[in-house]
Amino acid sequence: MATIGKTKLDSGWLAARSTEVNLTGTQLTTTHPPSKGPNSPWIDAEVPGTVLGTLVKNKVVPDPFYGLENEMIIDIADSGREYYTFWFFTTFQSMLSGSQHLDLNFRAINYSAEVYLNGHKKVLPKGMFRRHSLDVTDIVHSESGQNLLAVIVHPPDHPGRIPPQGGQGGDHEIGKDVAAQYVEGWDWIAPIRDRNTGIWDEVSIYVTGPVKIVDPHLVSTFHDNYKRVYLHTTTELVNKSAWVAECSLNIQVTTELEGNMCLVEHLQTQHLSIPAGSQVQYTFPQLFFYKPNLWWPNGMGKQSLYNVVITIEVKGYGESDSWGHLFGFRKIESYIDKATRGRLFKVNGQPIFIRGGNWILSDGLLRLSKKRYSTDIKFHADMNFNMIRCWGGGLAERPEFYYYCDLYGLLVWQEFWITGDVDGRGVPVSNPDGPLDHDLFMLCVRDTVKLLRNHSSLALWVGGNEQIPPEGINTALKNDLILHPLFHNELNEDGKSATGLSLEIKDPSQYLDGTRIYIEGSLWDGFANGKGGFTDGPYEIQYPEDFFKKDYYKYGFNPEVGSVGMPVAATIRATMPPEGWKIPLFRKVSGGYIEEVPNPIWEYHKYIPYSKPGKVHDQIQLYGSPKDLDDFCLKAQLVNYIQYKALLEGWTSQMWSKYTGVLIWKTQNPWAGLRGQFYDHLLEQTAGFYGCRSAAEPVHVQLNLATFFLEIVNTTSEELSNVAIEASVWDLEGTCPYYKTFEKLSVPPKKTVSIVEMKYPKSKNPKPVYFLLLKLYYMSDNRIISRNFYWLHLSGGDYKLLESYKKKKIPLKIISKIFIKGSTYEVHMHVQNTSKKPESQNLTLANNFTSMQSDSDFDSFSLESTCEKPDDSQAVGLVQKIFRRFSKEQDGFKITETNTNGSDEGVAFFLHFSVHASVTQHKKEGEDTRILPVHYSDNYFSLVPGEGLPVKLTFEVPPGVTPRVTLQGWNYPSAHTVH
């Protein structure tokens, strides 16, 4: 007897181009199973994945994300659809008993397919975003257990052609199908040659007894100010047998306690009979919870999740099927705010100021994995974001994506597969009526809703990107996604209307969704101007101070505002040949502006310049003309940090008075792109990542770059009282010409408060370039709540003096605690600027970060600041690069201390860690030794004299590799080893 449940078929697949296979599906799965060989067309396949992913894996074609290699791969418009029509083949075991049933499940294919199993044919109809479940009980070999499976997958019906000028979605033909539209190319990605053809999501076999559980729906309702909470559950039940099934249906709800123990909150059993061969819907009696732990978005509280398990037992058989899901009790409300006219979101009754980003997909070849999703979503949480928008030209994201959003507290805006560019508002205008098959579109919608609706992170459905779906689809979406009366804002929580009239309503779990609002399009109903005008953006470099100005953006919620995204130099070398290592030419144009002229490879990878002639002077040139790739990329990181920190601080400065939220375009690229990203496709963070992390803290101290007033941001629901701000200015000579504290401050919950002007620029003889360190701390115990560091120049000036500042050498002391468990390394660093000894009378001598600031365990280390009254005799400087080799022991703990050489005093500027594999032989030019990804609690940070900072690094090490951690700084950009 086979074990009840799912077995993934994610290994052992072969693939071959259909035109090179002279056998039928019946032959392949009976008498002539394929195998690899010298004269065989069959190769190892990427499943889940795409045809192009398989070809890249086998080096049949070059890596399309490297340099200009994508131009070497034939496009489907030129090859024809048959060229990318592929067979996929695998085998699996099954040993069923007489009462067991087996389904063969494809969670998604693109675009249509025929399945052959042991000589029998099944058809998988068209549509990229639908599940396919085939009952193959009568086809599988239950006695021998060996089954042969072959699938021939066809590309989208309308793959389109890429015009010479490129464009948003190519010639828009892909919009005739229900598929991802980005594959014809956009202004941020080159075309995907096979249009993502393939078995791109999970394949599995699923064993049940006579009765199967299908698509349960979990809904929570709240009463008495969240004291009384009810869990509503409805499920479909399918009796596959030829007799009436007498069933016991169980639901169990548990919560995890400390020490890997579980507490059973509820256990309920219901008895029912299911007629032979029928499918019935069953709704459980609602389960009551008193003050359950609530699920909160990132930055608002814990992401409490309960484990809900449904099992069904059949008389005479035993357990027939089981289903489980992690579920969070939370209530999401949304309406148009009267003050700002922007859409305002509430979670569990608390307003949440949205700071997040736009998301396309993890990888352009659909090499999706739980491990990569884990990194992707944790990166967003690390940036202190609270929402991700799944853009309409991309995917209906996968359950694994949502699992990690549930875990890390990222609200999700899920869009359907409509874009203005492709569906009626692009150039040229095309597909005004959307996809050709509206019924297919809605079938994919309904199946997607059922797939994702139990995830706590899923916040709203949106019809399309910068467009409303065509009338027939839009009407169907409104009808299918209508809110249950308990979730209408105009109804009271007891189900009575505002007039007090009781309503006869069915259980909310019987709706398709019923709990989440549906918005027609990304520019409607509280987003941008709310009426569909192209009022999102801009998408280019900005002056940092402009983000704070009252007239910067007119509307309450901007769903897309973007800017630059240059990665580090190591990523350029890893993703481009030497011709791509050439930095842009800086050409002077009228008005004193600079026009950047990138090399052809950068242009192909959609580089956004750091200048906008006529609007914005070149922000890299502010630091002096870059000499080479390393210099250019380092200066780009300085700009990235300032640009994105200012964007979020500018929006938060006007929280609730002008804005309700902002989503940055975009957080990452699904290929080796050079725009709009906080981490690159290789999973290395840019400095903009840490600018966002700083700016989006739940409680934050900041400088308004337009007014130069100090502000405190409190996004939490608790009043902030008896706090103080310490503001210190440090010059390039290492002196502290300005030091102020502002004490006994209070900030109401959900409020940004302007405190006082920072007047150093108006003082006598201010320095043209200077550093500003702000600390917000509790007066009772000096714990630091927020720390914010700026480098600034006087009005009309630049940062060119920082170029000579590189020559300064600042001594650092680095203490590292290294924890090793298997292949996982956790490194706790404490980095201290030792260029000046702390003064005992200083207020922040013994400050420690609150847990809100850092999850590092260096609380025992003091955070020292040594700013005194101005002393012209002080000097300045910075550090170099620390190199630390780890012990190769499998599991262990190690403490090391390293001191870097240096005799100058001053700010240790723009320090950043990285992790590499130790290289024993001579390293080739361009060889990438980085270990990625790495999670840092902070990076691209600066330290004033005497100050220390805890930083935690977490990463996985490949087998046989010894890792080393490096710390570089502005004052020591070249590689240096400190033993």
Backbone hydrogen bonds, N-H to C=O, Kabsch-Sander energy under -0.5 kcal/mol:
donor,donor_aa,acceptor,acceptor_aa,energy
5,G,207,V,-2.4
7,T,205,I,-2.6
9,L,203,V,-3.1
10,D,8,K,-0.7
14,L,89,F,-2.7
15,A,43,I,-2.5
16,A,87,W,-1.9
18,S,85,T,-2.7
20,E,17,R,-1.9
21,V,18,S,-1.3
22,N,20,E,-0.6
28,L,24,T,-2.6
29,T,25,G,-1.4
30,T,27,Q,-1.4
32,H,27,Q,-3.2
40,S,37,G,-1.4
43,I,15,A,-2.5
45,A,13,W,-2.3
47,V,45,A,-0.9
49,G,199,I,-2.1
51,V,197,T,-3.1
54,T,50,T,-2.0
55,L,51,V,-2.3
56,V,52,L,-2.6
57,K,53,G,-2.3
58,N,54,T,-1.7
59,K,56,V,-1.6
60,V,55,L,-2.5
61,V,55,L,-1.0
66,Y,63,D,-1.7
67,G,65,F,-0.6
67,G,575,T,-2.8
69,E,66,Y,-2.6
70,N,64,P,-0.6
71,E,68,L,-1.8
72,M,69,E,-1.9
73,I,70,N,-1.2
76,I,193,R,-1.6
78,D,75,D,-1.5
79,S,75,D,-2.3
80,G,76,I,-2.2
83,Y,80,G,-0.9
84,Y,80,G,-0.5
84,Y,81,R,-0.9
85,T,82,E,-1.4
86,F,84,Y,-0.7
86,F,153,V,-1.3
87,W,16,A,-3.2
88,F,151,V,-2.5
89,F,14,L,-2.6
90,T,149,L,-2.4
92,F,147,N,-1.7
94,S,145,G,-1.5
100,Q,97,S,-1.3
101,H,208,T,-2.7
103,D,206,Y,-2.5
104,L,134,L,-3.1
105,N,103,D,-0.6
105,N,204,S,-3.2
106,F,132,H,-2.8
107,R,105,N,-0.5
107,R,202,E,-3.0
110,N,198,G,-2.5
112,S,154,H,-1.3
113,A,124,L,-2.2
114,E,152,I,-1.7
115,V,122,K,-3.7
116,Y,150,A,-3.4
117,L,120,H,-2.6
118,N,148,L,-2.4
120,H,117,L,-2.1
122,K,115,V,-3.1
124,L,113,A,-3.2
127,G,111,Y,-0.9
128,M,178,V,-2.3
132,H,106,F,-2.7
134,L,104,L,-2.7
135,D,133,S,-0.5
136,V,102,L,-2.2
136,V,134,L,-0.9
139,I,136,V,-1.5
140,V,136,V,-2.3
142,S,140,V,-1.2
145,G,141,H,-1.4
147,N,92,F,-2.1
147,N,145,G,-0.5
149,L,90,T,-2.8
149,L,147,N,-0.5
150,A,116,Y,-2.8
151,V,88,F,-2.9
152,I,114,E,-2.3
153,V,86,F,-2.8
153,V,151,V,-0.6
154,H,112,S,-3.2
166,G,163,P,-2.2
167,G,165,Q,-0.7
169,G,167,G,-1.0
169,G,185,G,-3.0
170,G,167,G,-0.9
170,G,185,G,-0.5
171,D,161,R,-1.0
172,H,169,G,-2.6
175,G,172,H,-1.5
176,K,173,E,-2.4
177,D,174,I,-1.7
179,A,177,D,-1.1
181,Q,393,G,-0.5
182,Y,393,G,-2.2
184,E,181,Q,-1.3
185,G,182,Y,-2.4
186,W,189,I,-2.4
189,I,186,W,-0.8
192,I,183,V,-2.5
193,R,191,P,-0.7
195,R,192,I,-1.6
197,T,194,D,-1.0
198,G,110,N,-2.5
200,W,198,G,-1.4
201,D,108,A,-1.4
204,S,105,N,-2.4
205,I,7,T,-2.4
206,Y,103,D,-2.5
207,V,5,G,-2.6
208,T,101,H,-2.4
209,G,211,V,-0.5
209,G,320,S,-2.6
212,K,238,V,-2.6
214,V,236,E,-2.9
217,H,234,T,-3.0
219,V,232,H,-2.4
221,T,230,Y,-2.1
223,H,228,R,-2.5
227,K,223,H,-0.9
227,K,224,D,-1.1
228,R,223,H,-1.9
229,V,227,K,-0.6
229,V,289,F,-2.5
230,Y,221,T,-2.4
231,L,287,L,-2.5
232,H,219,V,-3.6
232,H,230,Y,-0.6
234,T,217,H,-1.8
235,T,282,Y,-2.6
236,E,214,V,-2.2
237,L,280,V,-3.0
238,V,212,K,-2.5
239,N,237,L,-0.5
239,N,278,S,-3.0
240,K,210,P,-3.2
240,K,238,V,-0.8
241,S,210,P,-0.5
245,A,274,I,-2.6
246,E,244,V,-0.6
247,C,245,A,-0.7
247,C,272,L,-3.2
248,S,313,E,-2.5
249,L,247,C,-0.5
249,L,270,Q,-3.7
250,N,248,S,-0.6
250,N,311,T,-3.1
251,I,268,Q,-2.4
252,Q,309,V,-2.7
253,V,266,H,-2.4
254,T,307,N,-2.2
255,T,263,L,-2.2
256,E,305,L,-0.5
257,L,261,M,-4.5
260,N,257,L,-0.6
261,M,257,L,-0.6
263,L,255,T,-3.1
264,V,262,C,-0.5
265,E,253,V,-2.7
265,E,263,L,-0.8
266,H,253,V,-1.7
268,Q,251,I,-2.6
270,Q,249,L,-2.8
272,L,247,C,-2.0
274,I,245,A,-2.2
277,G,241,S,-1.4
278,S,275,P,-1.4
280,V,237,L,-2.6
282,Y,235,T,-3.0
284,F,233,T,-2.4
284,F,282,Y,-0.5
287,L,231,L,-2.3
289,F,229,V,-3.1
291,K,227,K,-3.1
291,K,289,F,-0.7
295,W,329,F,-2.8
296,W,302,K,-1.7
298,N,409,G,-3.3
300,M,297,P,-2.3
301,G,297,P,-0.8
304,S,294,L,-1.0
304,S,302,K,-1.2
306,Y,327,F,-3.3
307,N,254,T,-2.8
308,V,306,Y,-0.7
308,V,325,H,-2.8
309,V,252,Q,-2.8
309,V,307,N,-0.6
310,I,323,W,-3.2
311,T,250,N,-2.0
312,I,321,D,-2.2
313,E,248,S,-2.6
314,V,318,G,-2.7
315,K,246,E,-3.0
317,Y,314,V,-2.6
318,G,314,V,-2.7
320,S,312,I,-3.3
321,D,312,I,-1.3
323,W,310,I,-2.8
325,H,308,V,-2.1
327,F,306,Y,-3.3
329,F,293,N,-0.5
330,R,328,G,-0.8
333,E,331,K,-0.5
333,E,346,K,-2.7
335,Y,344,L,-1.9
337,D,335,Y,-0.6
337,D,342,G,-3.1
341,R,337,D,-2.3
343,R,526,G,-2.4
344,L,335,Y,-3.5
345,F,352,I,-0.6
346,K,333,E,-2.5
347,V,350,Q,-2.6
348,N,331,K,-3.1
350,Q,347,V,-2.0
352,I,345,F,-2.5
354,I,352,I,-0.7
354,I,660,T,-1.7
356,G,662,V,-2.0
357,G,387,M,-1.8
358,N,664,I,-2.9
359,W,389,R,-3.0
364,G,670,P,-2.8
366,L,363,D,-1.9
368,L,366,L,-1.9
373,Y,369,S,-2.5
374,S,370,K,-2.3
375,T,371,K,-1.6
376,D,372,R,-3.1
377,I,373,Y,-2.8
378,K,374,S,-2.0
379,F,375,T,-2.6
380,H,376,D,-1.5
381,A,377,I,-2.2
382,D,378,K,-3.1
383,M,379,F,-1.4
384,N,381,A,-2.0
385,F,380,H,-2.0
386,N,355,R,-2.1
387,M,355,R,-0.6
388,I,411,L,-2.8
389,R,357,G,-2.5
390,C,388,I,-0.6
390,C,413,W,-3.3
391,W,359,W,-2.2
391,W,389,R,-1.1
394,G,391,W,-2.0
395,L,360,I,-1.0
397,E,395,L,-0.9
401,F,398,R,-0.6
402,Y,398,R,-1.8
403,Y,399,P,-2.5
404,Y,400,E,-1.7
405,C,401,F,-1.7
406,D,402,Y,-2.8
407,L,403,Y,-1.9
408,Y,404,Y,-2.5
409,G,405,C,-1.5
410,L,405,C,-1.7
411,L,386,N,-2.3
411,L,409,G,-0.7
412,V,457,S,-2.8
413,W,388,I,-2.7
414,Q,412,V,-0.7
414,Q,460,L,-2.4
415,E,390,C,-1.5
415,E,413,W,-0.6
416,F,462,V,-2.3
418,I,416,F,-1.9
420,G,465,N,-2.4
423,D,419,T,-3.1
424,G,422,V,-0.5
424,G,430,S,-1.9
425,R,420,G,-2.7
426,G,420,G,-0.6
434,G,431,N,-2.4
436,L,176,K,-2.1
437,D,176,K,-0.5
438,H,436,L,-0.9
441,F,437,D,-1.9
442,M,438,H,-2.3
443,L,439,D,-2.3
444,C,440,L,-2.4
445,V,441,F,-2.1
446,R,442,M,-2.8
447,D,443,L,-2.1
448,T,444,C,-2.3
449,V,445,V,-2.7
450,K,446,R,-2.0
451,L,447,D,-1.8
452,L,448,T,-1.8
453,R,449,V,-2.3
455,H,452,L,-2.0
458,L,455,H,-1.0
459,A,412,V,-2.8
460,L,412,V,-1.3
461,W,517,I,-2.2
462,V,414,Q,-2.2
463,G,519,I,-2.7
465,N,418,I,-3.0
466,E,464,G,-0.7
473,I,470,P,-0.5
474,N,470,P,-3.1
475,T,471,E,-2.7
476,A,472,G,-1.7
477,L,473,I,-2.7
478,K,474,N,-2.4
479,N,475,T,-2.2
480,D,476,A,-3.1
481,L,477,L,-2.5
482,I,479,N,-1.0
484,H,514,G,-2.8
487,F,484,H,-2.7
488,H,485,P,-1.4
491,L,488,H,-1.6
492,N,496,K,-3.0
495,G,492,N,-1.8
497,S,501,L,-1.9
498,A,490,E,-0.5
500,G,497,S,-2.3
503,L,495,G,-0.8
505,I,503,L,-0.9
510,Q,507,D,-2.0
511,Y,508,P,-1.5
517,I,459,A,-0.5
519,I,461,W,-2.5
519,I,517,I,-0.5
522,S,464,G,-1.9
524,W,521,G,-1.6
525,D,530,G,-1.7
527,F,524,W,-0.7
528,A,557,F,-3.3
530,G,527,F,-2.2
532,G,523,L,-2.5
535,T,533,G,-2.7
537,G,560,E,-4.2
540,E,562,G,-0.8
546,D,543,Y,-1.5
547,F,543,Y,-0.6
547,F,544,P,-1.0
548,F,545,E,-1.3
549,K,546,D,-1.5
552,Y,549,K,-1.6
558,N,661,G,-1.5
561,V,663,L,-1.0
562,G,538,P,-3.1
563,S,665,W,-0.7
571,T,568,V,-0.8
572,I,568,V,-1.4
573,R,569,A,-2.4
574,A,570,A,-1.6
575,T,571,T,-1.5
576,M,572,I,-1.0
580,G,577,P,-2.5
581,W,578,P,-1.9
582,K,579,E,-0.7
585,L,597,V,-2.4
587,R,585,L,-0.8
587,R,595,E,-2.9
588,K,586,F,-0.5
589,V,593,Y,-2.6
592,G,589,V,-0.9
593,Y,590,S,-0.9
595,E,587,R,-3.3
596,E,594,I,-0.5
597,V,585,L,-2.7
603,E,599,N,-2.3
604,Y,600,P,-2.2
605,H,601,I,-1.8
606,K,603,E,-1.6
607,Y,602,W,-2.0
608,I,674,L,-1.4
612,K,616,V,-2.8
615,K,612,K,-3.1
616,V,612,K,-2.8
619,Q,610,Y,-2.8
623,Y,620,I,-1.9
624,G,621,Q,-1.8
632,F,628,D,-2.8
633,C,629,L,-2.9
634,L,630,D,-2.2
635,K,631,D,-2.3
636,A,632,F,-2.3
637,Q,633,C,-1.7
638,L,634,L,-1.6
639,V,635,K,-1.9
640,N,636,A,-3.1
641,Y,637,Q,-2.5
642,I,638,L,-2.0
643,Q,639,V,-3.3
644,Y,640,N,-2.2
645,K,641,Y,-1.9
646,A,642,I,-2.5
647,L,643,Q,-1.7
648,L,644,Y,-2.0
649,E,645,K,-2.6
650,G,646,A,-2.8
651,W,647,L,-1.9
652,T,648,L,-2.7
653,S,649,E,-2.1
654,Q,650,G,-0.6
654,Q,651,W,-1.1
655,M,652,T,-1.8
656,W,659,Y,-2.8
657,S,655,M,-0.8
658,K,654,Q,-2.3
659,Y,654,Q,-2.2
660,T,556,G,-3.1
661,G,556,G,-1.2
662,V,354,I,-2.0
663,L,558,N,-2.3
664,I,356,G,-2.6
665,W,561,V,-2.2
666,K,664,I,-0.7
667,T,358,N,-2.2
669,N,679,Y,-0.6
673,G,671,W,-2.2
674,L,605,H,-2.3
676,G,563,S,-1.3
677,Q,564,V,-0.6
678,F,667,T,-3.4
679,Y,667,T,-0.8
680,D,684,E,-2.4
683,L,680,D,-2.0
685,Q,683,L,-0.5
686,T,678,F,-2.5
689,F,686,T,-0.9
690,Y,686,T,-0.6
690,Y,687,A,-0.7
691,G,687,A,-1.7
692,C,688,G,-2.3
693,R,689,F,-2.0
694,S,690,Y,-1.9
695,A,691,G,-2.3
696,A,692,C,-2.6
697,E,694,S,-1.4
700,H,713,V,-2.3
702,Q,711,E,-2.6
704,N,702,Q,-0.5
704,N,709,F,-2.8
705,L,703,L,-0.8
708,F,704,N,-3.2
710,L,756,V,-3.6
711,E,702,Q,-3.0
712,I,753,V,-2.5
713,V,700,H,-3.4
714,N,712,I,-0.5
714,N,751,K,-2.5
715,T,698,P,-2.8
720,L,747,V,-3.1
721,S,719,E,-0.6
723,V,745,L,-2.1
724,A,777,Y,-2.5
725,I,742,F,-2.2
726,E,775,K,-2.7
727,A,725,I,-0.5
727,A,740,K,-3.0
728,S,773,L,-2.2
729,V,738,Y,-2.8
730,W,771,F,-2.6
731,D,735,T,-2.2
732,L,769,V,-0.5
734,G,731,D,-1.4
738,Y,729,V,-0.9
740,K,727,A,-2.6
742,F,725,I,-2.5
743,E,741,T,-0.5
745,L,723,V,-3.1
747,V,720,L,-3.3
750,K,716,T,-1.7
751,K,714,N,-2.0
751,K,748,P,-0.6
753,V,712,I,-2.7
755,I,710,L,-3.5
756,V,710,L,-0.7
758,M,708,F,-3.5
759,K,757,E,-0.9
762,K,759,K,-1.4
763,S,760,Y,-2.0
770,Y,792,L,-2.5
771,F,730,W,-3.3
772,L,790,Y,-2.5
773,L,728,S,-2.8
774,L,772,L,-0.5
774,L,788,N,-3.1
775,K,726,E,-2.1
776,L,786,S,-3.0
777,Y,724,A,-2.6
777,Y,775,K,-0.5
778,Y,783,R,-2.3
779,M,722,N,-2.2
782,N,778,Y,-2.0
784,I,848,N,-2.9
785,I,776,L,-3.3
786,S,776,L,-1.6
788,N,774,L,-2.7
790,Y,772,L,-2.8
792,L,770,Y,-3.0
794,L,768,P,-1.8
797,G,794,L,-2.5
799,Y,622,L,-2.0
802,L,799,Y,-2.1
803,E,800,K,-1.5
804,S,800,K,-0.5
805,Y,801,L,-1.0
806,K,802,L,-0.7
806,K,803,E,-1.0
807,K,804,S,-1.6
808,K,805,Y,-1.4
810,I,808,K,-0.5
810,I,878,L,-9.9
813,K,832,Q,-2.3
814,I,898,T,-3.4
815,I,813,K,-0.5
815,I,830,H,-2.3
816,S,896,T,-2.7
817,K,828,H,-2.5
818,I,816,S,-0.5
818,I,894,K,-3.6
819,F,817,K,-0.5
819,F,826,E,-3.0
820,I,892,G,-2.8
821,K,824,T,-2.5
822,G,890,Q,-0.8
824,T,821,K,-2.2
825,Y,955,F,-2.9
826,E,819,F,-2.6
827,V,953,L,-3.0
828,H,817,K,-3.1
828,H,826,E,-0.5
829,M,827,V,-0.7
829,M,951,V,-3.4
830,H,815,I,-2.2
831,V,949,L,-2.4
832,Q,813,K,-2.3
833,N,947,E,-2.7
834,T,811,P,-1.8
834,T,832,Q,-0.8
842,N,839,E,-1.6
845,L,842,N,-1.3
847,N,844,T,-1.1
847,N,863,L,-0.8
850,T,784,I,-2.6
853,Q,850,T,-1.3
854,S,850,T,-1.3
861,F,858,F,-2.1
863,L,847,N,-2.3
864,E,862,S,-0.8
866,T,945,P,-1.0
874,Q,871,D,-2.1
882,I,967,L,-1.1
884,R,965,V,-1.6
886,F,963,P,-1.4
892,G,820,I,-2.1
894,K,818,I,-2.1
896,T,816,S,-2.4
898,T,814,I,-2.9
900,T,812,L,-2.5
904,D,809,K,-2.3
905,E,876,V,-0.8
906,G,876,V,-0.8
908,A,943,L,-3.0
909,F,907,V,-0.9
911,L,941,F,-3.9
912,H,968,Q,-2.6
914,S,966,T,-1.9
916,H,964,R,-3.0
917,A,929,T,-3.1
918,S,962,T,-2.9
920,T,918,S,-0.6
927,E,924,K,-2.1
929,T,927,E,-0.8
931,I,915,V,-2.6
932,L,930,R,-0.6
934,V,683,L,-0.5
935,H,954,T,-2.6
936,Y,934,V,-0.6
937,S,952,K,-2.1
940,Y,911,L,-0.7
941,F,911,L,-2.0
943,L,908,A,-2.3
946,G,833,N,-1.9
947,E,944,V,-2.4
949,L,831,V,-2.4
951,V,829,M,-2.6
953,L,827,V,-2.9
954,T,935,H,-1.7
955,F,825,Y,-2.1
956,E,933,P,-0.5
957,V,823,S,-2.6
961,V,958,P,-1.6
964,R,916,H,-2.5
965,V,884,R,-1.5
966,T,914,S,-3.2
967,L,882,I,-1.1
968,Q,912,H,-2.4
969,G,972,Y,-0.8
970,W,909,F,-2.4
972,Y,969,G,-1.5
979,H,977,T,-0.5
